[in-house]
Amino acid sequence: MVTRRASGPSVSPTARRTAPSPERILIADDSADLRASVERQLQGHWTVESAADGREALERIRQDPPDLLLADVRMPRLDGLGLLQALRSDEKTRTIPVILLTARTDDESRIEGLDWEADDFLIKPFSSQELIARVTAQLKHARSRRESESARRSSQELLRSALGSARMYAWDWNIETGAVQLSDGALAVIGNWKDPEIESAWANIHPDDVPGLRVKSERAVAEAGTYVHRIRFRHFGTGEWIWLELRARALRDPDGKVRRMVGLALDVSEREEIEAALRESERSVRARGEEMLAIMESTPALILVARDPAGKTIVGNRTSYEVLRMSQGLNTSVTAPDGTGPTHFHIISDGKILMPEDYPIQRALREGREILNFDERIVFDDGSSVDLLGNVVPLRNPDGSVRGGVAAFVDVTKQKSVEAEIRALNVSLEEKVQERTARMREALRELETFTYSVAHDLRAPLRAMNQMSEILIDEFAPQLGADGREYARRIGQAAERMDHLTRDLLEYSRLARADVGIGPVDVGAVVEEVVSSLETDIRHAGARVRVELDHVVASGNRFLLTQALTNLLSNAIKFAKPDTAPDVRIRSSVGEAGRMRLWVEDDGIGIDPRHHTKLFRVFERLNPHGPYKGTGIGLAIVRKSVERMNGTIGVESDLGKGCRFFIELPGKAGP
C-alpha cells in the first residue's frame, strides 16, 4: 500500500521501550544522520541494525535475513530498487517485508517499486508515529503470512498422512509430455514406479479394464470434466493385481486447452471385501427373523439353534423334535444344566460313542469353527437308530466372540441302506465289467486285424487299376483315341484318390485306438525333422519356410506331434495362392495358463470364418472341385493327434488372407 504522510493517532516512541521485540529491522541508507534518527526511533521497540548502502545491506541479508528492511530508494553501489529486485529474485529472501524510503513525490519510483513487490513507501520527512505504525503493520502482516504458510505446510503434511493412512495417493498427469507426478503415498499402494509416465501406467492396467478407462479419460480431456472409475492395476513390486478407484479432473490452462489431469487413486481391494461383507451382514440381520422362522418350520431337515456360547440351551424346528422323539419346545441340549436335557439317546461317529461335550454342536462352539459334513448315528434306548449328515456353524458377536451356533442335519438313514445295497451290487458289477472288458478287447483286436485285412484287399485292386490305366495310356494311346485316354486317366486318378483315402482312414483309425505315452518333447527337434521330411515338396513349390523357435519343451508324444505338424505344413505349402510362392512361418508363444502354442502361419488362400467350426471333421473338404488335391481327412488326423496329447487345435483365418493354425500343449515357450 502506498500513502502520503498523514496525521493519525498519536503513537508514543517510548510506549514499549521496556519490552523490545526480538524481531530485527535492517536500515539501508547512505545518510548517516537518517540512519541514526531512524535507529533512535525504533530501538525501543525492536532490534535495529544499519547498512550504509544497498550492496552492504544485500550481503548482510544473505548472511542473516532480518524480519524487515527499510531501504532508501537512492543509494550508491546498489540503490533501493536494485536491492528490492535482488531480494525478490532469491527464494530465501523473497518474503522479507520491504519499506522503501524516498523524498520524491512523483509516481515513477513508486510504480517501479510496486512492480518488484515493495510492501510500503515512506515519503521523507516522516514522523516517528508514522514510522512505527508502518513498521508495526508490516511486521504484523509478515507474522500472519508466516503463520499461514506454516498452517499450509501442516495441512499438506496432514493430507499426506491422511492419504497414506487411507492407502491412496495423488497424481498429476502432463498430457502433452506424458509425465506423471505422484504423491508420497504411491509407494505403499502400487510399489516403486521408477519412471512414472503414462504409457507404463496403461501397460500395468488389466487389459479388460483399459477400454472403459480410455473412454472416460478421453471424454474428460475433451470436456474438461471429471470421472470416477475402478480398475485392476499390477503392483510394481509383487506383480499382483490390486483394485484402484480413480477420481480424476481435467484442468484447462488460461488459453482454454486441457494440458493436465489430476486426481486421486484409492486402493479399494480391501474396502470392496469389507463393503460386501457389511452388505451381507445387514441383509442377514434384516431377514434373520423371517428366514429362521421359515427354515425351521418348513424344512424336512433337522435345524438346531444354540442360544449361548456353551451350547447349554438348544432349540429346534418341528422335524428335529420328531426325529429326536421329544416334545416341541424342550431343550435338546445334552449338556443342559441340572440334567434337564435329553438322556434317552447317545451318538456314535466313526464307530465310537461320543461324550456329550464332543457332540458336534458343543465341539463347534468350543473350538469356534465350522464342522462340515459330520456323519453321526443317533442310537435310542430301545435300540433303534437314525443316521444323520450335517453342518454346524458358530454365530459370532461383532467383536468376533462366539455367541451361539446353528446346526442343520438331514436324515440319511434310507440313503445309508441304499449305499450298502449299492456296494454289494458294485462287487458283482465289477466282476461283470472285467469280464465284458476282456471280451471287448478281444473284439477290438479282431476288428483291427479285420480292418487291416480289408484295407490290404481294397488297396491291391486300386493299385492294379492305377497301374493298368497308366499302361493303357502309355502303350495303347493311338488305339484309345483322345476320349479313351481321358477316360483311362480319370480311372487312374480315381483309383489313386481311393487309395489315399483308404490309407488316411487306416491312419485315423489307428490314432483313435493306439496307446500313446505322454512325456517331454523337444518341439524344435520335431519341427526340424518335419521340415526336412518335406524338403522335396518345399523345393518343388518354391516355398519359403521360416522357423522362429527358441528351446521349446512341451508335454506330448513325438510321433503324434510329428504327424500333426506334417499335415499342417503340407497344407500350408499346398493351399497357396495361384502363381505365388508359399511363405510359411513356424513359431511358438505362450497360450492360456502358461501352455505352449506352436503356430504354423501361411499367406495362402485362407478360410472363410463361417467354415472354421467344421474344418476338422472327417471328409470335410471346403473346395472339393478346385485345383487342390486331398481326401478331407488330414485336419481330422491333426485334431485326433492333438487330442490324444491332451492338447487343443485352433485356427485364425479369413478368406484370401492366409491361415494361422496353432497347436496348444502343456508346457512352455522360450528358454
C-alpha positions in Angstrom: 0.0 0.0 0.0 1.4 3.5 -1.0 0.3 6.6 1.0 1.5 10.1 1.7 2.3 11.5 5.1 -0.9 11.8 7.0 -1.8 12.6 10.6 -3.2 9.8 12.7 -3.5 8.5 16.2 -0.6 9.5 18.4 1.9 6.7 19.0 4.4 7.3 21.7 8.0 6.5 20.6 8.7 5.1 24.1 5.4 3.3 24.6 7.1 -0.2 24.5 10.7 0.6 25.3 10.5 -1.5 28.4 9.9 -4.7 26.4 11.6 -4.5 23.0 10.6 -7.2 20.4 13.3 -9.8 19.3 12.3 -9.0 15.7 15.2 -7.5 13.7 15.0 -4.5 11.4 17.7 -3.5 9.0 18.0 0.1 7.8 19.8 0.7 4.4 20.5 4.4 3.8 23.6 6.3 2.7 22.7 9.2 5.1 24.3 8.6 8.5 22.0 11.2 10.1 18.9 9.5 8.8 20.1 6.0 9.9 20.9 7.4 13.4 17.5 9.1 13.6 15.5 6.0 12.5 17.6 3.8 14.8 16.7 6.1 17.8 13.0 5.9 16.9 12.9 2.1 16.6 15.4 0.8 19.1 13.0 0.9 22.0 10.6 -1.4 20.1 12.8 -3.8 18.0 16.4 -4.8 17.5 17.8 -2.4 14.9 20.8 -2.7 12.5 22.0 -0.5 9.7 24.0 -0.5 6.4 25.5 2.4 4.5 24.4 1.3 1.0 22.5 -1.4 -0.9 25.4 -3.7 -1.6 26.4 -3.9 2.1 22.7 -4.4 3.0 22.4 -7.3 0.5 25.4 -9.1 1.8 24.2 -8.8 5.4 20.7 -10.0 4.4 22.1 -13.1 2.6 24.2 -14.0 5.7 21.4 -13.4 8.3 18.0 -12.3 6.9 16.2 -9.6 9.1 12.5 -9.5 9.8 12.0 -6.2 7.9 14.1 -3.9 5.7 13.9 -0.1 5.5 15.7 0.9 2.3 16.3 4.3 0.7 15.4 4.4 -3.0 18.6 6.3 -3.9 21.9 4.8 -2.6 25.4 4.3 -4.1 26.6 1.0 -5.4 23.2 -0.6 -5.3 20.0 1.6 -4.9 16.8 0.6 -3.1 15.1 -0.7 -6.2 18.0 -2.8 -7.2 18.2 -4.2 -3.7 14.5 -4.9 -3.8 14.8 -6.7 -7.1 17.7 -8.9 -5.8 15.7 -9.9 -2.7 12.6 -10.8 -4.7 14.6 -12.9 -7.1 16.0 -15.1 -4.3 13.7 -17.8 -2.8 15.4 -17.4 0.6 14.7 -13.6 0.8 11.7 -13.3 -1.3 9.2 -12.9 1.6 11.1 -10.3 3.7 8.9 -7.2 4.1 10.5 -4.1 2.4 9.5 -0.4 3.1 11.1 2.0 0.6 12.1 5.5 1.8 12.0 8.3 -0.8 12.0 12.1 -0.9 10.4 12.1 -4.3 6.7 12.7 -4.7 6.4 11.6 -8.3 4.8 8.2 -9.2 7.7 6.8 -11.2 9.8 5.3 -8.3 6.6 4.1 -6.6 5.4 2.3 -9.7 8.7 0.6 -10.2 8.9 -0.4 -6.6 5.4 -1.9 -6.7 6.4 -3.8 -9.9 9.0 -5.5 -7.7 6.5 -6.1 -4.9 7.6 -3.4 -2.4 5.4 -3.7 0.7 5.1 0.0 1.6 6.6 3.5 0.9 7.5 6.3 3.4 8.0 9.8 2.0 10.6 11.9 3.7 10.3 13.6 6.0 8.1 11.4 8.2 7.1 11.4 11.8 8.1 8.9 14.5 4.5 7.9 14.9 4.0 7.2 11.2 7.3 5.2 11.0 6.4 3.0 14.0 2.9 2.5 12.7 4.1 1.4 9.2 6.8 -0.9 10.6 4.3 -2.4 13.1 1.8 -3.1 10.4 4.3 -4.8 8.0 5.7 -7.0 10.8 2.2 -8.0 11.8 1.4 -8.8 8.2 4.7 -10.8 7.9 3.9 -12.8 11.0 0.4 -13.6 9.7 1.9 -14.7 6.4 4.4 -17.0 8.2 1.6 -18.4 10.3 -0.5 -19.0 7.2 2.5 -20.7 5.4 3.1 -22.9 8.5 -0.6 -23.8 8.6 -0.5 -24.6 4.9 2.6 -26.9 5.4 0.9 -28.5 8.3 -2.2 -29.1 6.2 -0.2 -30.6 3.4 1.6 -32.9 5.9 -1.8 -33.9 7.4 -3.1 -34.5 3.9 -0.1 -36.7 3.0 -0.6 -38.6 6.3 -4.3 -39.0 5.6 -3.6 -40.2 2.1 -1.1 -42.7 3.4 -3.4 -44.0 6.1 -6.3 -44.3 3.6 -4.0 -46.2 1.1 -4.4 -43.5 -1.5 -2.2 -41.2 -3.4 -2.5 -38.1 -5.6 -1.3 -38.0 -9.2 -0.7 -35.3 -11.8 -0.5 -36.2 -15.5 1.0 -33.8 -18.0 -1.0 -34.7 -21.1 1.5 -33.2 -23.6 4.7 -34.8 -22.2 3.2 -38.0 -20.7 5.0 -37.4 -17.4 3.2 -38.4 -14.2 3.9 -37.0 -10.8 2.9 -39.0 -7.7 2.5 -38.1 -4.0 4.5 -40.0 -1.4 1.7 -42.4 -0.6 2.0 -44.1 -4.1 4.9 -46.3 -2.9 2.8 -48.0 -0.3 -0.1 -48.6 -2.7 1.5 -49.6 -6.1 5.1 -50.1 -5.3 8.2 -48.4 -6.7 7.3 -46.8 -10.0 10.8 -45.9 -11.2 10.0 -43.7 -14.2 6.4 -42.5 -13.9 5.0 -41.9 -17.4 1.5 -42.5 -18.8 2.5 -45.4 -21.2 3.8 -47.6 -18.5 0.7 -46.8 -16.5 -1.5 -48.1 -19.3 0.7 -51.2 -19.6 0.1 -52.1 -16.0 -3.7 -51.8 -16.2 -5.6 -55.0 -16.6 -6.4 -55.5 -20.3 -10.1 -55.9 -19.6 -10.2 -52.5 -17.8 -8.3 -50.5 -20.4 -11.1 -49.8 -22.9 -13.5 -48.4 -20.3 -10.9 -46.2 -18.7 -9.7 -44.9 -22.1 -13.3 -43.8 -22.9 -13.8 -42.0 -19.7 -10.3 -40.4 -19.8 -10.7 -39.2 -23.4 -14.2 -37.8 -22.6 -12.8 -35.9 -19.5 -10.0 -34.4 -21.6 -12.4 -33.4 -24.4 -14.9 -31.8 -22.0 -12.5 -30.6 -19.2 -14.6 -32.9 -17.0 -14.2 -35.5 -14.2 -14.6 -39.2 -13.9 -14.6 -41.9 -11.3 -13.6 -45.4 -12.4 -12.3 -48.7 -10.8 -9.5 -50.7 -12.4 -7.2 -53.5 -11.7 -3.6 -52.4 -11.6 -0.5 -54.6 -11.5 1.7 -53.8 -8.4 5.2 -52.8 -9.4 6.8 -54.8 -6.6 4.7 -58.0 -6.3 3.1 -58.2 -9.7 -0.3 -58.9 -8.1 -3.5 -57.2 -9.3 -5.0 -54.7 -6.9 -8.2 -52.7 -7.2 -7.8 -48.9 -7.6 -10.6 -46.3 -7.6 -9.5 -43.4 -9.8 -11.1 -39.9 -9.2 -9.8 -37.5 -11.9 -10.4 -34.0 -13.1 -9.0 -32.5 -16.4 -7.7 -28.9 -16.0 -7.8 -26.1 -18.5 -4.9 -23.7 -19.0 -5.7 -19.9 -19.3 -5.8 -20.4 -23.1 -8.6 -22.9 -22.6 -6.7 -26.0 -23.6 -6.6 -29.1 -21.4 -2.9 -29.9 -20.7 -3.1 -31.6 -17.3 -5.2 -34.1 -15.4 -5.1 -34.5 -11.7 -6.7 -36.9 -9.3 -6.6 -39.4 -6.5 -6.1 -43.2 -6.6 -7.5 -45.2 -3.7 -6.7 -48.9 -3.0 -10.2 -50.3 -2.7 -9.3 -54.0 -2.7 -9.9 -54.5 1.0 -12.8 -52.0 1.1 -14.7 -53.9 -1.5 -14.4 -57.1 0.5 -15.5 -55.2 3.7 -18.4 -53.5 2.0 -19.6 -56.8 0.5 -19.4 -58.4 4.0 -21.2 -55.4 5.6 -24.0 -55.5 3.0 -24.4 -59.2 3.5 -24.4 -58.8 7.3 -27.1 -56.1 7.1 -29.2 -58.2 4.8 -28.8 -61.1 7.1 -29.8 -59.1 10.2 -32.9 -57.7 8.5 -34.0 -61.1 7.2 -32.9 -63.2 10.1 -36.2 -63.4 11.9 -38.3 -64.2 8.9 -35.7 -66.6 7.4 -35.2 -68.5 10.6 -38.9 -69.0 11.1 -39.4 -70.1 7.5 -36.5 -72.5 7.6 -37.1 -74.0 10.9 -40.8 -74.7 10.3 -40.8 -75.7 6.6 -37.7 -77.7 6.0 -37.7 -81.6 6.4 -34.1 -81.3 7.8 -33.2 -81.0 11.4 -32.4 -77.4 12.4 -30.9 -76.8 15.8 -30.0 -73.4 17.3 -27.7 -72.9 20.2 -28.6 -69.8 22.1 -25.4 -69.5 24.2 -21.7 -69.9 23.5 -21.5 -73.1 25.6 -24.5 -74.8 23.9 -26.4 -75.3 27.2 -29.7 -74.2 25.6 -30.5 -75.6 22.1 -33.9 -75.4 20.4 -35.0 -76.8 17.1 -37.7 -77.0 14.5 -40.6 -79.4 14.3 -38.6 -82.0 12.3 -35.8 -82.1 14.9 -38.2 -82.8 17.8 -39.9 -85.5 15.7 -36.6 -87.2 14.9 -35.2 -86.8 18.5 -38.6 -88.1 19.9 -39.1 -85.1 22.1 -41.9 -82.7 22.8 -41.7 -79.5 20.9 -40.2 -76.6 22.7 -38.0 -78.6 25.1 -34.3 -78.0 25.5 -32.5 -80.6 23.3 -29.0 -79.9 24.7 -27.4 -82.9 26.3 -25.2 -80.5 28.3 -28.1 -78.6 29.8 -27.6 -77.5 33.4 -29.0 -79.7 36.2 -29.5 -82.6 33.9 -32.6 -81.2 32.3 -31.6 -82.2 28.8 -32.5 -85.5 27.0 -31.0 -88.7 28.2 -32.8 -91.3 26.0 -30.2 -91.5 23.2 -26.5 -91.3 22.5 -24.4 -90.5 19.4 -21.9 -92.7 17.5 -19.5 -91.4 15.0 -16.7 -93.3 13.2 -17.7 -96.4 15.3 -17.1 -94.6 18.6 -19.6 -93.4 21.2 -19.2 -89.7 21.7 -19.1 -88.0 25.1 -21.8 -85.2 25.4 -19.2 -82.4 25.3 -17.9 -83.8 22.0 -21.3 -83.8 20.2 -20.9 -81.7 17.0 -22.7 -78.5 18.2 -20.8 -78.5 21.5 -17.4 -79.0 19.8 -18.0 -76.4 17.1 -18.9 -73.8 19.8 -15.9 -74.7 22.0 -13.4 -74.7 19.1 -15.0 -71.7 17.4 -15.0 -73.2 13.9 -17.4 -74.8 11.4 -17.8 -78.5 11.4 -18.9 -79.7 7.9 -20.3 -83.0 6.6 -20.4 -84.5 10.1 -21.7 -88.1 9.9 -23.4 -89.4 13.0 -25.8 -92.1 14.2 -28.3 -91.4 16.9 -29.0 -94.6 18.9 -32.1 -94.6 21.1 -32.6 -96.6 24.3 -34.9 -99.1 22.5 -32.1 -100.0 20.1 -33.5 -98.2 17.0 -31.3 -95.6 15.3 -31.2 -92.7 12.8 -28.3 -91.8 10.5 -27.7 -88.0 10.1 -25.4 -85.9 8.0 -25.0 -82.2 8.6 -23.0 -79.0 9.3 -22.5 -76.8 12.3 -21.7 -73.1 12.0 -20.8 -70.8 15.0 -22.6 -67.4 15.3 -20.4 -64.5 16.3 -20.7 -61.1 18.0 -19.3 -58.0 16.3 -16.0 -58.5 18.3 -15.6 -62.0 16.9 -16.5 -63.9 20.0 -18.9 -66.9 19.7 -22.4 -66.2 20.8 -24.1 -69.4 19.7 -24.5 -71.6 16.6 -26.7 -73.2 14.0 -26.7 -76.9 13.0 -28.5 -78.4 10.1 -28.8 -82.2 9.7 -30.6 -84.4 7.1 -31.8 -87.9 7.7 -29.7 -90.2 5.6 -30.9 -93.5 7.1 -32.5 -94.6 3.8 -29.5 -93.4 1.8 -27.2 -95.4 4.0 -29.3 -98.5 3.4 -29.2 -97.9 -0.3 -25.5 -97.3 -0.2 -25.0 -100.7 1.4 -27.0 -102.4 -1.3 -25.1 -100.5 -4.0 -21.8 -101.6 -2.5 -23.0 -105.2 -2.7 -24.1 -104.7 -6.3 -20.8 -103.0 -7.2 -18.9 -106.1 -6.3 -20.9 -108.1 -8.7 -20.9 -105.4 -11.3 -17.1 -105.1 -11.2 -16.7 -108.7 -12.0 -19.1 -108.4 -14.9 -17.3 -105.3 -16.1 -13.9 -107.0 -16.1 -15.4 -110.0 -18.0 -17.0 -107.7 -20.6 -13.9 -105.6 -20.9 -11.8 -108.7 -21.7 -14.3 -109.7 -24.4 -14.3 -106.1 -25.8 -10.5 -106.0 -26.0 -10.6 -109.3 -27.9 -13.2 -107.9 -30.2 -11.1 -104.8 -30.8 -8.1 -106.9 -31.7 -10.1 -108.9 -34.1 -11.6 -105.7 -35.6 -8.1 -104.2 -36.0 -6.9 -107.4 -37.8 -10.0 -107.3 -40.0 -9.6 -103.6 -40.8 -6.0 -104.1 -42.0 -7.0 -107.1 -43.9 -9.9 -105.3 -45.6 -7.6 -102.3 -46.3 -5.0 -104.5 -47.9 -7.6 -106.2 -50.0 -9.0 -102.9 -51.1 -5.7 -101.2 -51.9 -4.4 -104.1 -54.0 -7.1 -103.8 -56.8 -6.9 -100.0 -56.5 -3.1 -100.1 -57.2 -3.8 -102.5 -60.1 -6.4 -100.2 -61.6 -4.0 -97.3 -61.4 -1.2 -99.3 -63.0 -3.5 -100.6 -65.7 -4.7 -97.1 -66.6 -1.1 -96.0 -66.9 -0.3 -99.0 -69.2 -3.4 -98.2 -71.4 -2.3 -94.6 -71.8 1.4 -95.4 -72.4 1.0 -98.5 -74.8 -2.4 -98.2 -76.4 -2.8 -94.4 -76.7 -3.3 -94.4 -80.5 -6.0 -97.1 -80.3 -7.8 -95.4 -77.4 -8.1 -92.0 -79.1 -8.4 -88.8 -77.2 -11.6 -89.7 -75.3 -10.3 -93.1 -74.4 -7.0 -91.7 -73.0 -9.1 -89.2 -70.9 -11.3 -91.9 -69.5 -8.2 -94.0 -68.7 -6.6 -91.0 -66.9 -9.7 -90.4 -64.9 -9.8 -94.1 -63.9 -6.2 -93.8 -62.7 -6.9 -90.7 -60.7 -10.0 -92.1 -59.1 -8.1 -95.2 -58.1 -5.2 -93.1 -56.7 -7.7 -90.9 -54.7 -9.4 -94.1 -53.3 -6.0 -95.5 -52.3 -5.1 -92.3 -50.5 -8.5 -92.2 -48.8 -8.1 -95.8 -47.6 -4.6 -95.1 -46.3 -5.8 -91.9 -44.4 -8.8 -93.8 -42.9 -6.4 -96.5 -41.7 -4.2 -93.8 -40.1 -7.2 -92.1 -38.5 -8.4 -95.4 -37.1 -5.0 -96.3 -35.7 -4.7 -92.9 -34.0 -8.0 -93.4 -32.3 -7.1 -96.8 -30.9 -3.3 -96.7 -30.3 -1.9 -96.4 -26.8 0.3 -93.3 -26.6 2.9 -92.3 -24.0 2.9 -88.7 -22.9 6.2 -87.0 -21.9 8.6 -84.1 -22.6 9.0 -83.5 -26.3 11.7 -81.3 -27.9 9.5 -79.2 -30.2 12.4 -77.7 -32.1 13.7 -81.2 -33.0 10.3 -82.2 -34.2 9.9 -79.1 -36.4 13.4 -79.7 -37.9 12.5 -83.3 -38.7 9.2 -82.4 -40.3 10.8 -79.6 -42.4 13.5 -82.0 -43.5 11.0 -84.7 -44.5 9.0 -82.3 -46.7 12.1 -80.7 -48.3 11.2 -82.1 -51.8 7.7 -80.6 -51.6 9.1 -77.3 -50.3 11.6 -77.1 -53.1 9.1 -78.1 -55.8 6.6 -75.4 -54.6 9.4 -72.8 -54.3 8.2 -72.2 -50.7 9.9 -70.2 -48.0 9.7 -71.8 -44.6 10.9 -69.7 -41.6 11.4 -71.4 -38.2 11.4 -69.0 -35.3 11.8 -71.1 -32.2 13.9 -70.9 -29.0 14.3 -74.0 -27.0 10.7 -75.2 -26.5 9.7 -78.3 -24.5 6.1 -79.4 -24.4 4.3 -82.3 -22.8 3.1 -84.6 -25.6 4.1 -87.5 -27.9 6.8 -87.1 -30.5 5.1 -89.3 -33.1 1.7 -87.7 -32.8 3.2 -84.2 -32.9 5.2 -85.1 -36.0 2.0 -86.4 -37.6 0.0 -83.3 -36.8 2.8 -80.8 -37.8 3.4 -82.7 -41.1 -0.2 -82.3 -42.1 -0.3 -78.6 -41.2 2.9 -77.8 -43.0 1.8 -79.8 -46.1 -1.4 -77.9 -46.2 0.4 -74.6 -45.9 2.5 -75.5 -48.9 -0.4 -76.9 -50.9 -3.1 -74.2 -50.4 -1.0 -71.3 -51.8 -2.4 -68.5 -53.9 -2.1 -69.1 -57.7 1.3 -68.1 -59.1 2.6 -67.2 -55.6 5.4 -69.0 -53.8 4.2 -70.0 -50.3 5.6 -68.1 -47.4 5.3 -70.2 -44.2 6.3 -69.3 -40.6 6.6 -71.7 -37.7 6.9 -70.1 -34.3 5.9 -70.5 -30.6 4.2 -68.5 -28.0 2.7 -68.8 -24.5 -1.1 -69.6 -24.5 -3.6 -69.8 -21.7 -2.4 -70.9 -18.3 1.2 -71.0 -19.5 0.6 -73.7 -22.1 2.8 -73.8 -25.2 1.4 -72.7 -28.5 3.0 -73.9 -31.8 1.9 -71.8 -34.8 2.0 -72.7 -38.4 1.2 -69.5 -40.4 0.9 -69.1 -44.2 0.0 -66.4 -46.8 -2.3 -68.8 -48.8 -5.9 -68.7 -49.9 -7.3 -68.6 -46.4 -10.5 -70.0 -45.0 -13.9 -68.3 -44.6 -14.6 -67.9 -40.8 -18.0 -69.5 -41.4 -16.3 -72.8 -42.1 -13.9 -72.8 -39.0 -16.3 -74.9 -36.9 -16.4 -77.8 -39.4 -12.8 -77.6 -40.6 -11.6 -80.5 -38.5 -14.3 -83.0 -39.4 -13.6 -86.2 -41.3 -14.2 -86.0 -45.1 -14.6 -82.2 -44.8 -13.3 -80.5 -48.0 -14.1 -76.9 -48.4 -13.1 -76.8 -52.1 -13.9 -80.3 -53.4 -13.9 -79.2 -57.1 -10.9 -76.9 -57.0 -7.3 -77.5 -58.1 -6.2 -78.6 -54.6 -6.0 -82.4 -54.1 -6.9 -84.0 -50.8 -9.1 -86.6 -49.0 -10.7 -84.3 -46.3 -9.1 -86.4 -43.5 -5.7 -84.5 -43.0 -7.0 -82.0 -40.5 -9.1 -84.6 -38.8 -5.9 -86.6 -38.2 -4.3 -83.4 -36.8 -7.2 -82.9 -34.4 -7.2 -86.5 -33.3 -3.4 -86.4 -32.7 -3.6 -83.2 -30.7 -6.5 -84.5 -28.6 -4.6 -87.7 -27.8 -1.9 -85.5 -26.3 -4.4 -83.6 -24.1 -4.0 -80.5 -26.3 -6.2 -78.2 -28.4 -6.1 -77.2 -32.1 -7.4 -73.9 -33.5 -7.3 -71.6 -36.5 -7.3 -67.9 -37.2 -8.1 -67.1 -40.8 -10.0 -65.1 -43.3 -10.7 -65.7 -47.0 -7.7 -64.6 -49.1 -5.6 -63.6 -46.0 -3.8 -66.8 -45.2 -4.2 -69.2 -42.2 -2.7 -69.3 -38.7 -3.1 -72.8 -37.2 -2.0 -73.4 -33.6 -1.4 -76.4 -31.5 -1.6 -75.8 -27.8 0.0 -78.3 -25.4 1.0 -78.3 -21.7 4.5 -76.8 -21.4 6.2 -73.5 -22.0 7.8 -71.5 -24.8 11.2 -69.9 -24.5 14.5 -70.9 -22.9 
